[in-house]
Amino acid sequence: MPLALYSASKSAATMLTVQYAKSQPGIKFNALEPGTTATDMTAAFGVGRSVVESARTVVRLATLGPDGPTGTFTDELGELDW
């Protein structure tokens, strides 16, 4: 499945996350990689985990405390290099 455009837009969104985190230190900005999620886009290929499984990282980042990270790119295992 060719993903060049998706990958480019995801990289741009991650870069914006870092820039927003730097410019707005009072707000937490974090990008995430939810993994391949079973959606209309992936159903034809029979891949992806449930929305509930993918949402765990979203919920974790959305409920960070005041000392939580900002400006990160994260998946379910932790911070990723990009």
Protein Blocks (a to p, Z undefined) as FASTA:
>chain_A
ZZklmmmmmmmmmmmmmmmmmmmmmbccddddebjaddfklmmnopacdfklmmmmmmmm
mmccfklcehiacdfkbccdZZ
